[in-house]
């Protein structure tokens, strides 16, 4: 019985990928063609220009979108800076420099949130992982 269900599941998956049967509601993006520009519309109604991806052979009807813009607030860098001179030599960091000053951000601290607002001197930057 298990194998019959597995074969059925695989068959439905293949038919869905090939476009023979419809995908579950909301699983894929709505597509709009406006002249030579192709957009997908996310679940919040925002348009995303995917013209270049289409020119490379991607099918916009198959795109899935994430949680949308501004879905979470970036961290400030106060929780990411580690001024410890005793940092492990195996510590992975993301380094950013303006040629005069440099900042290093611990991947261990950044990986859960992925984005942090920061600055180098008077320049505002974003550290992302």
ABEGO torsion letter per residue (X at the ends): XAAAAAAAAAAAAAAAAAGABBBBBGABBBBBBBEABBBBBBAAGBBBBAAAAAAAGBBAAABBBBAEBGABBBBBAAAABBABAABBAABBBBBBBAGABBBBBBAAAAAAAGBBBBBBEABBBBBBX
